[in-house]
Amino acid sequence: MTNTVEPNRPLPPIAVSPDEGARLAGVGRTTFYAALAKGDLPSIKIGTRRLIRVDAIREWLIRNETGPKA
């Protein structure tokens, strides 16, 4: 059986900067930073760098999803 993983293909990131997170989520930086400040969106601080897990961004978007209007 052969390995189906391409050796030169980069892996997708598991965490991104706030600016990249806002871009991925399709929201403005101000909205994204407000969610971080309120604690609605968890982040990781390593030294002076702040990172947000891509999974946390997905979960945050799902929590803020609105259903169809009745």
PyMOL Python script that loads the backbone (N, CA, C, O; Angstrom):
from pymol import cmd

cmd.read_pdbstr("""\
ATOM      1  N   MET A   1       0.848  -1.162   0.000  1.00  0.00           N
ATOM      2  CA  MET A   1       0.000   0.000   0.000  1.00  0.00           C
ATOM      3  C   MET A   1       0.902   1.236   0.000  1.00  0.00           C
ATOM      4  O   MET A   1       1.908   1.270   0.709  1.00  0.00           O
ATOM      5  N   THR A   2       0.552   2.235  -0.780  1.00  0.00           N
ATOM      6  CA  THR A   2       1.378   3.430  -0.872  1.00  0.00           C
ATOM      7  C   THR A   2       0.847   4.524   0.051  1.00  0.00           C
ATOM      8  O   THR A   2      -0.331   4.546   0.408  1.00  0.00           O
ATOM      9  N   ASN A   3       1.739   5.416   0.421  1.00  0.00           N
ATOM     10  CA  ASN A   3       1.381   6.542   1.269  1.00  0.00           C
ATOM     11  C   ASN A   3       0.730   7.611   0.405  1.00  0.00           C
ATOM     12  O   ASN A   3       1.317   8.027  -0.595  1.00  0.00           O
ATOM     13  N   THR A   4      -0.468   8.069   0.763  1.00  0.00           N
ATOM     14  CA  THR A   4      -1.192   9.040  -0.054  1.00  0.00           C
ATOM     15  C   THR A   4      -0.880  10.483   0.327  1.00  0.00           C
ATOM     16  O   THR A   4      -1.391  11.406  -0.307  1.00  0.00           O
ATOM     17  N   VAL A   5      -0.049  10.698   1.352  1.00  0.00           N
ATOM     18  CA  VAL A   5       0.316  12.051   1.761  1.00  0.00           C
ATOM     19  C   VAL A   5       1.401  12.571   0.837  1.00  0.00           C
ATOM     20  O   VAL A   5       2.405  11.900   0.596  1.00  0.00           O
ATOM     21  N   GLU A   6       1.189  13.772   0.323  1.00  0.00           N
ATOM     22  CA  GLU A   6       2.193  14.371  -0.541  1.00  0.00           C
ATOM     23  C   GLU A   6       3.289  14.968   0.335  1.00  0.00           C
ATOM     24  O   GLU A   6       2.998  15.799   1.196  1.00  0.00           O
ATOM     25  N   PRO A   7       4.548  14.562   0.134  1.00  0.00           N
ATOM     26  CA  PRO A   7       5.616  15.007   1.025  1.00  0.00           C
ATOM     27  C   PRO A   7       5.918  16.510   0.946  1.00  0.00           C
ATOM     28  O   PRO A   7       6.369  17.078   1.941  1.00  0.00           O
ATOM     29  N   ASN A   8       5.692  17.165  -0.169  1.00  0.00           N
ATOM     30  CA  ASN A   8       6.014  18.582  -0.313  1.00  0.00           C
ATOM     31  C   ASN A   8       4.826  19.497  -0.066  1.00  0.00           C
ATOM     32  O   ASN A   8       4.950  20.717  -0.170  1.00  0.00           O
ATOM     33  N   ARG A   9       3.702  18.934   0.252  1.00  0.00           N
ATOM     34  CA  ARG A   9       2.496  19.733   0.484  1.00  0.00           C
ATOM     35  C   ARG A   9       2.496  20.226   1.928  1.00  0.00           C
ATOM     36  O   ARG A   9       2.547  19.411   2.849  1.00  0.00           O
ATOM     37  N   PRO A  10       2.439  21.551   2.150  1.00  0.00           N
ATOM     38  CA  PRO A  10       2.453  22.057   3.529  1.00  0.00           C
ATOM     39  C   PRO A  10       1.151  21.722   4.260  1.00  0.00           C
ATOM     40  O   PRO A  10       0.076  21.688   3.662  1.00  0.00           O
ATOM     41  N   LEU A  11       1.273  21.482   5.542  1.00  0.00           N
ATOM     42  CA  LEU A  11       0.096  21.202   6.363  1.00  0.00           C
ATOM     43  C   LEU A  11      -0.627  22.516   6.647  1.00  0.00           C
ATOM     44  O   LEU A  11       0.018  23.555   6.780  1.00  0.00           O
ATOM     45  N   PRO A  12      -1.955  22.485   6.742  1.00  0.00           N
ATOM     46  CA  PRO A  12      -2.682  23.710   7.092  1.00  0.00           C
ATOM     47  C   PRO A  12      -2.343  24.105   8.530  1.00  0.00           C
ATOM     48  O   PRO A  12      -2.074  23.232   9.355  1.00  0.00           O
ATOM     49  N   PRO A  13      -2.349  25.390   8.842  1.00  0.00           N
ATOM     50  CA  PRO A  13      -2.007  25.816  10.205  1.00  0.00           C
ATOM     51  C   PRO A  13      -3.077  25.389  11.203  1.00  0.00           C
ATOM     52  O   PRO A  13      -4.257  25.293  10.866  1.00  0.00           O
ATOM     53  N   ILE A  14      -2.650  25.135  12.428  1.00  0.00           N
ATOM     54  CA  ILE A  14      -3.610  24.806  13.480  1.00  0.00           C
ATOM     55  C   ILE A  14      -3.925  26.038  14.329  1.00  0.00           C
ATOM     56  O   ILE A  14      -4.898  26.047  15.083  1.00  0.00           O
ATOM     57  N   ALA A  15      -3.090  27.084  14.201  1.00  0.00           N
ATOM     58  CA  ALA A  15      -3.322  28.336  14.909  1.00  0.00           C
ATOM     59  C   ALA A  15      -2.828  29.481  14.036  1.00  0.00           C
ATOM     60  O   ALA A  15      -1.878  29.332  13.266  1.00  0.00           O
ATOM     61  N   VAL A  16      -3.492  30.629  14.170  1.00  0.00           N
ATOM     62  CA  VAL A  16      -3.163  31.788  13.337  1.00  0.00           C
ATOM     63  C   VAL A  16      -3.132  33.048  14.201  1.00  0.00           C
ATOM     64  O   VAL A  16      -3.619  33.057  15.331  1.00  0.00           O
ATOM     65  N   SER A  17      -2.553  34.104  13.647  1.00  0.00           N
ATOM     66  CA  SER A  17      -2.526  35.405  14.321  1.00  0.00           C
ATOM     67  C   SER A  17      -3.933  36.007  14.304  1.00  0.00           C
ATOM     68  O   SER A  17      -4.778  35.569  13.524  1.00  0.00           O
ATOM     69  N   PRO A  18      -4.192  36.993  15.144  1.00  0.00           N
ATOM     70  CA  PRO A  18      -5.510  37.638  15.115  1.00  0.00           C
ATOM     71  C   PRO A  18      -5.856  38.241  13.751  1.00  0.00           C
ATOM     72  O   PRO A  18      -6.999  38.135  13.306  1.00  0.00           O
ATOM     73  N   ASP A  19      -4.896  38.864  13.090  1.00  0.00           N
ATOM     74  CA  ASP A  19      -5.179  39.441  11.778  1.00  0.00           C
ATOM     75  C   ASP A  19      -5.562  38.362  10.768  1.00  0.00           C
ATOM     76  O   ASP A  19      -6.509  38.532   9.999  1.00  0.00           O
ATOM     77  N   GLU A  20      -4.827  37.258  10.772  1.00  0.00           N
ATOM     78  CA  GLU A  20      -5.139  36.155   9.865  1.00  0.00           C
ATOM     79  C   GLU A  20      -6.466  35.506  10.261  1.00  0.00           C
ATOM     80  O   GLU A  20      -7.234  35.096   9.390  1.00  0.00           O
ATOM     81  N   GLY A  21      -6.742  35.408  11.555  1.00  0.00           N
ATOM     82  CA  GLY A  21      -8.005  34.846  12.028  1.00  0.00           C
ATOM     83  C   GLY A  21      -9.197  35.659  11.563  1.00  0.00           C
ATOM     84  O   GLY A  21     -10.212  35.099  11.149  1.00  0.00           O
ATOM     85  N   ALA A  22      -9.080  36.986  11.627  1.00  0.00           N
ATOM     86  CA  ALA A  22     -10.161  37.853  11.157  1.00  0.00           C
ATOM     87  C   ALA A  22     -10.382  37.646   9.663  1.00  0.00           C
ATOM     88  O   ALA A  22     -11.520  37.592   9.197  1.00  0.00           O
ATOM     89  N   ARG A  23      -9.287  37.532   8.917  1.00  0.00           N
ATOM     90  CA  ARG A  23      -9.406  37.305   7.478  1.00  0.00           C
ATOM     91  C   ARG A  23     -10.080  35.965   7.187  1.00  0.00           C
ATOM     92  O   ARG A  23     -10.962  35.880   6.332  1.00  0.00           O
ATOM     93  N   LEU A  24      -9.660  34.918   7.904  1.00  0.00           N
ATOM     94  CA  LEU A  24     -10.259  33.593   7.706  1.00  0.00           C
ATOM     95  C   LEU A  24     -11.745  33.588   8.051  1.00  0.00           C
ATOM     96  O   LEU A  24     -12.547  32.956   7.363  1.00  0.00           O
ATOM     97  N   ALA A  25     -12.105  34.297   9.122  1.00  0.00           N
ATOM     98  CA  ALA A  25     -13.500  34.321   9.569  1.00  0.00           C
ATOM     99  C   ALA A  25     -14.364  35.237   8.710  1.00  0.00           C
ATOM    100  O   ALA A  25     -15.590  35.130   8.718  1.00  0.00           O
ATOM    101  N   GLY A  26     -13.725  36.134   7.973  1.00  0.00           N
ATOM    102  CA  GLY A  26     -14.490  37.049   7.130  1.00  0.00           C
ATOM    103  C   GLY A  26     -15.102  38.198   7.912  1.00  0.00           C
ATOM    104  O   GLY A  26     -16.134  38.746   7.523  1.00  0.00           O
ATOM    105  N   VAL A  27     -14.458  38.562   9.021  1.00  0.00           N
ATOM    106  CA  VAL A  27     -14.933  39.686   9.823  1.00  0.00           C
ATOM    107  C   VAL A  27     -13.826  40.723   9.931  1.00  0.00           C
ATOM    108  O   VAL A  27     -12.669  40.449   9.613  1.00  0.00           O
ATOM    109  N   GLY A  28     -14.190  41.908  10.379  1.00  0.00           N
ATOM    110  CA  GLY A  28     -13.207  42.965  10.553  1.00  0.00           C
ATOM    111  C   GLY A  28     -12.307  42.712  11.753  1.00  0.00           C
ATOM    112  O   GLY A  28     -12.651  41.963  12.668  1.00  0.00           O
ATOM    113  N   ARG A  29     -11.151  43.354  11.725  1.00  0.00           N
ATOM    114  CA  ARG A  29     -10.209  43.208  12.837  1.00  0.00           C
ATOM    115  C   ARG A  29     -10.816  43.678  14.145  1.00  0.00           C
ATOM    116  O   ARG A  29     -10.608  43.052  15.184  1.00  0.00           O
ATOM    117  N   THR A  30     -11.568  44.775  14.107  1.00  0.00           N
ATOM    118  CA  THR A  30     -12.171  45.317  15.323  1.00  0.00           C
ATOM    119  C   THR A  30     -13.129  44.306  15.950  1.00  0.00           C
ATOM    120  O   THR A  30     -13.112  44.099  17.164  1.00  0.00           O
ATOM    121  N   THR A  31     -13.952  43.687  15.134  1.00  0.00           N
ATOM    122  CA  THR A  31     -14.893  42.663  15.614  1.00  0.00           C
ATOM    123  C   THR A  31     -14.137  41.481  16.204  1.00  0.00           C
ATOM    124  O   THR A  31     -14.507  40.961  17.256  1.00  0.00           O
ATOM    125  N   PHE A  32     -13.087  41.063  15.528  1.00  0.00           N
ATOM    126  CA  PHE A  32     -12.306  39.904  15.971  1.00  0.00           C
ATOM    127  C   PHE A  32     -11.610  40.206  17.301  1.00  0.00           C
ATOM    128  O   PHE A  32     -11.651  39.395  18.226  1.00  0.00           O
ATOM    129  N   TYR A  33     -10.971  41.381  17.392  1.00  0.00           N
ATOM    130  CA  TYR A  33     -10.287  41.750  18.631  1.00  0.00           C
ATOM    131  C   TYR A  33     -11.278  41.942  19.775  1.00  0.00           C
ATOM    132  O   TYR A  33     -10.946  41.651  20.925  1.00  0.00           O
ATOM    133  N   ALA A  34     -12.482  42.422  19.487  1.00  0.00           N
ATOM    134  CA  ALA A  34     -13.503  42.566  20.524  1.00  0.00           C
ATOM    135  C   ALA A  34     -13.903  41.206  21.078  1.00  0.00           C
ATOM    136  O   ALA A  34     -14.087  41.059  22.287  1.00  0.00           O
ATOM    137  N   ALA A  35     -14.038  40.209  20.206  1.00  0.00           N
ATOM    138  CA  ALA A  35     -14.373  38.854  20.652  1.00  0.00           C
ATOM    139  C   ALA A  35     -13.257  38.285  21.525  1.00  0.00           C
ATOM    140  O   ALA A  35     -13.524  37.586  22.503  1.00  0.00           O
ATOM    141  N   LEU A  36     -12.019  38.582  21.172  1.00  0.00           N
ATOM    142  CA  LEU A  36     -10.892  38.135  21.995  1.00  0.00           C
ATOM    143  C   LEU A  36     -10.926  38.818  23.363  1.00  0.00           C
ATOM    144  O   LEU A  36     -10.741  38.164  24.389  1.00  0.00           O
ATOM    145  N   ALA A  37     -11.161  40.127  23.377  1.00  0.00           N
ATOM    146  CA  ALA A  37     -11.172  40.893  24.626  1.00  0.00           C
ATOM    147  C   ALA A  37     -12.293  40.450  25.558  1.00  0.00           C
ATOM    148  O   ALA A  37     -12.114  40.411  26.775  1.00  0.00           O
ATOM    149  N   LYS A  38     -13.473  40.109  24.978  1.00  0.00           N
ATOM    150  CA  LYS A  38     -14.613  39.661  25.787  1.00  0.00           C
ATOM    151  C   LYS A  38     -14.446  38.233  26.282  1.00  0.00           C
ATOM    152  O   LYS A  38     -15.162  37.804  27.187  1.00  0.00           O
ATOM    153  N   GLY A  39     -13.514  37.496  25.703  1.00  0.00           N
ATOM    154  CA  GLY A  39     -13.340  36.098  26.082  1.00  0.00           C
ATOM    155  C   GLY A  39     -14.239  35.170  25.292  1.00  0.00           C
ATOM    156  O   GLY A  39     -14.289  33.974  25.576  1.00  0.00           O
ATOM    157  N   ASP A  40     -14.954  35.699  24.299  1.00  0.00           N
ATOM    158  CA  ASP A  40     -15.814  34.862  23.456  1.00  0.00           C
ATOM    159  C   ASP A  40     -14.988  33.946  22.557  1.00  0.00           C
ATOM    160  O   ASP A  40     -15.445  32.880  22.146  1.00  0.00           O
ATOM    161  N   LEU A  41     -13.783  34.375  22.265  1.00  0.00           N
ATOM    162  CA  LEU A  41     -12.891  33.633  21.375  1.00  0.00           C
ATOM    163  C   LEU A  41     -11.598  33.372  22.135  1.00  0.00           C
ATOM    164  O   LEU A  41     -10.833  34.305  22.381  1.00  0.00           O
ATOM    165  N   PRO A  42     -11.336  32.116  22.513  1.00  0.00           N
ATOM    166  CA  PRO A  42     -10.125  31.825  23.288  1.00  0.00           C
ATOM    167  C   PRO A  42      -8.870  31.977  22.435  1.00  0.00           C
ATOM    168  O   PRO A  42      -8.884  31.761  21.223  1.00  0.00           O
ATOM    169  N   SER A  43      -7.793  32.355  23.105  1.00  0.00           N
ATOM    170  CA  SER A  43      -6.522  32.510  22.399  1.00  0.00           C
ATOM    171  C   SER A  43      -5.392  31.972  23.266  1.00  0.00           C
ATOM    172  O   SER A  43      -5.569  31.669  24.445  1.00  0.00           O
ATOM    173  N   ILE A  44      -4.238  31.866  22.646  1.00  0.00           N
ATOM    174  CA  ILE A  44      -3.046  31.337  23.298  1.00  0.00           C
ATOM    175  C   ILE A  44      -1.990  32.436  23.235  1.00  0.00           C
ATOM    176  O   ILE A  44      -1.781  33.034  22.179  1.00  0.00           O
ATOM    177  N   LYS A  45      -1.334  32.702  24.338  1.00  0.00           N
ATOM    178  CA  LYS A  45      -0.272  33.708  24.363  1.00  0.00           C
ATOM    179  C   LYS A  45       1.052  32.987  24.582  1.00  0.00           C
ATOM    180  O   LYS A  45       1.238  32.307  25.591  1.00  0.00           O
ATOM    181  N   ILE A  46       1.958  33.138  23.642  1.00  0.00           N
ATOM    182  CA  ILE A  46       3.298  32.558  23.746  1.00  0.00           C
ATOM    183  C   ILE A  46       4.281  33.709  23.600  1.00  0.00           C
ATOM    184  O   ILE A  46       4.460  34.249  22.508  1.00  0.00           O
ATOM    185  N   GLY A  47       4.904  34.074  24.684  1.00  0.00           N
ATOM    186  CA  GLY A  47       5.766  35.256  24.665  1.00  0.00           C
ATOM    187  C   GLY A  47       4.904  36.474  24.395  1.00  0.00           C
ATOM    188  O   GLY A  47       3.942  36.731  25.118  1.00  0.00           O
ATOM    189  N   THR A  48       5.244  37.228  23.355  1.00  0.00           N
ATOM    190  CA  THR A  48       4.438  38.386  22.988  1.00  0.00           C
ATOM    191  C   THR A  48       3.461  38.075  21.873  1.00  0.00           C
ATOM    192  O   THR A  48       2.689  38.939  21.457  1.00  0.00           O
ATOM    193  N   ARG A  49       3.492  36.854  21.393  1.00  0.00           N
ATOM    194  CA  ARG A  49       2.653  36.475  20.251  1.00  0.00           C
ATOM    195  C   ARG A  49       1.334  35.880  20.713  1.00  0.00           C
ATOM    196  O   ARG A  49       1.311  35.034  21.607  1.00  0.00           O
ATOM    197  N   ARG A  50       0.234  36.316  20.107  1.00  0.00           N
ATOM    198  CA  ARG A  50      -1.089  35.771  20.391  1.00  0.00           C
ATOM    199  C   ARG A  50      -1.518  34.924  19.203  1.00  0.00           C
ATOM    200  O   ARG A  50      -1.426  35.351  18.052  1.00  0.00           O
ATOM    201  N   LEU A  51      -1.988  33.721  19.499  1.00  0.00           N
ATOM    202  CA  LEU A  51      -2.457  32.802  18.462  1.00  0.00           C
ATOM    203  C   LEU A  51      -3.859  32.327  18.796  1.00  0.00           C
ATOM    204  O   LEU A  51      -4.232  32.209  19.963  1.00  0.00           O
ATOM    205  N   ILE A  52      -4.624  32.059  17.758  1.00  0.00           N
ATOM    206  CA  ILE A  52      -5.981  31.541  17.913  1.00  0.00           C
ATOM    207  C   ILE A  52      -6.060  30.248  17.128  1.00  0.00           C
ATOM    208  O   ILE A  52      -5.692  30.199  15.954  1.00  0.00           O
ATOM    209  N   ARG A  53      -6.544  29.194  17.786  1.00  0.00           N
ATOM    210  CA  ARG A  53      -6.703  27.911  17.088  1.00  0.00           C
ATOM    211  C   ARG A  53      -7.766  28.053  16.003  1.00  0.00           C
ATOM    212  O   ARG A  53      -8.808  28.674  16.219  1.00  0.00           O
ATOM    213  N   VAL A  54      -7.497  27.481  14.850  1.00  0.00           N
ATOM    214  CA  VAL A  54      -8.451  27.524  13.740  1.00  0.00           C
ATOM    215  C   VAL A  54      -9.753  26.848  14.161  1.00  0.00           C
ATOM    216  O   VAL A  54     -10.833  27.306  13.788  1.00  0.00           O
ATOM    217  N   ASP A  55      -9.669  25.775  14.926  1.00  0.00           N
ATOM    218  CA  ASP A  55     -10.880  25.099  15.426  1.00  0.00           C
ATOM    219  C   ASP A  55     -11.703  26.038  16.313  1.00  0.00           C
ATOM    220  O   ASP A  55     -12.933  26.013  16.261  1.00  0.00           O
ATOM    221  N   ALA A  56     -11.036  26.866  17.125  1.00  0.00           N
ATOM    222  CA  ALA A  56     -11.754  27.817  17.991  1.00  0.00           C
ATOM    223  C   ALA A  56     -12.482  28.860  17.151  1.00  0.00           C
ATOM    224  O   ALA A  56     -13.582  29.286  17.504  1.00  0.00           O
ATOM    225  N   ILE A  57     -11.874  29.269  16.043  1.00  0.00           N
ATOM    226  CA  ILE A  57     -12.534  30.230  15.148  1.00  0.00           C
ATOM    227  C   ILE A  57     -13.785  29.600  14.547  1.00  0.00           C
ATOM    228  O   ILE A  57     -14.832  30.244  14.474  1.00  0.00           O
ATOM    229  N   ARG A  58     -13.684  28.356  14.119  1.00  0.00           N
ATOM    230  CA  ARG A  58     -14.855  27.656  13.561  1.00  0.00           C
ATOM    231  C   ARG A  58     -15.969  27.547  14.596  1.00  0.00           C
ATOM    232  O   ARG A  58     -17.135  27.800  14.295  1.00  0.00           O
ATOM    233  N   GLU A  59     -15.600  27.168  15.821  1.00  0.00           N
ATOM    234  CA  GLU A  59     -16.597  27.027  16.894  1.00  0.00           C
ATOM    235  C   GLU A  59     -17.249  28.375  17.214  1.00  0.00           C
ATOM    236  O   GLU A  59     -18.456  28.441  17.450  1.00  0.00           O
ATOM    237  N   TRP A  60     -16.458  29.441  17.222  1.00  0.00           N
ATOM    238  CA  TRP A  60     -16.970  30.784  17.486  1.00  0.00           C
ATOM    239  C   TRP A  60     -17.979  31.190  16.411  1.00  0.00           C
ATOM    240  O   TRP A  60     -19.028  31.757  16.717  1.00  0.00           O
ATOM    241  N   LEU A  61     -17.658  30.901  15.166  1.00  0.00           N
ATOM    242  CA  LEU A  61     -18.582  31.222  14.077  1.00  0.00           C
ATOM    243  C   LEU A  61     -19.887  30.430  14.209  1.00  0.00           C
ATOM    244  O   LEU A  61     -20.969  30.971  13.982  1.00  0.00           O
ATOM    245  N   ILE A  62     -19.784  29.167  14.572  1.00  0.00           N
ATOM    246  CA  ILE A  62     -20.982  28.330  14.742  1.00  0.00           C
ATOM    247  C   ILE A  62     -21.837  28.864  15.889  1.00  0.00           C
ATOM    248  O   ILE A  62     -23.060  28.926  15.768  1.00  0.00           O
ATOM    249  N   ARG A  63     -21.206  29.253  17.004  1.00  0.00           N
ATOM    250  CA  ARG A  63     -21.955  29.795  18.153  1.00  0.00           C
ATOM    251  C   ARG A  63     -22.683  31.083  17.783  1.00  0.00           C
ATOM    252  O   ARG A  63     -23.738  31.377  18.347  1.00  0.00           O
ATOM    253  N   ASN A  64     -22.146  31.840  16.863  1.00  0.00           N
ATOM    254  CA  ASN A  64     -22.737  33.113  16.470  1.00  0.00           C
ATOM    255  C   ASN A  64     -23.635  33.003  15.248  1.00  0.00           C
ATOM    256  O   ASN A  64     -24.144  34.003  14.741  1.00  0.00           O
ATOM    257  N   GLU A  65     -23.819  31.790  14.789  1.00  0.00           N
ATOM    258  CA  GLU A  65     -24.670  31.571  13.608  1.00  0.00           C
ATOM    259  C   GLU A  65     -26.127  31.813  13.995  1.00  0.00           C
ATOM    260  O   GLU A  65     -26.567  31.419  15.075  1.00  0.00           O
ATOM    261  N   THR A  66     -26.861  32.460  13.109  1.00  0.00           N
ATOM    262  CA  THR A  66     -28.280  32.689  13.350  1.00  0.00           C
ATOM    263  C   THR A  66     -29.085  31.787  12.423  1.00  0.00           C
ATOM    264  O   THR A  66     -28.689  31.510  11.291  1.00  0.00           O
ATOM    265  N   GLY A  67     -30.201  31.347  12.925  1.00  0.00           N
ATOM    266  CA  GLY A  67     -31.074  30.495  12.129  1.00  0.00           C
ATOM    267  C   GLY A  67     -31.957  31.305  11.201  1.00  0.00           C
ATOM    268  O   GLY A  67     -31.889  32.534  11.189  1.00  0.00           O
ATOM    269  N   PRO A  68     -32.779  30.631  10.430  1.00  0.00           N
ATOM    270  CA  PRO A  68     -33.696  31.334   9.520  1.00  0.00           C
ATOM    271  C   PRO A  68     -34.710  32.160  10.309  1.00  0.00           C
ATOM    272  O   PRO A  68     -35.138  31.765  11.394  1.00  0.00           O
ATOM    273  N   LYS A  69     -35.077  33.284   9.765  1.00  0.00           N
ATOM    274  CA  LYS A  69     -36.060  34.146  10.436  1.00  0.00           C
ATOM    275  C   LYS A  69     -37.462  33.576  10.256  1.00  0.00           C
ATOM    276  O   LYS A  69     -37.847  33.152   9.166  1.00  0.00           O
ATOM    277  N   ALA A  70     -38.207  33.579  11.346  1.00  0.00           N
ATOM    278  CA  ALA A  70     -39.558  33.016  11.301  1.00  0.00           C
ATOM    279  C   ALA A  70     -40.574  34.060  10.952  1.00  0.00           C
ATOM    280  O   ALA A  70     -41.765  33.760  10.871  1.00  0.00           O
TER     281      ALA A  70
END
""", "prot")
cmd.dss("prot")
cmd.show_as("cartoon", "prot")
cmd.util.cbc("prot")
cmd.orient("prot")
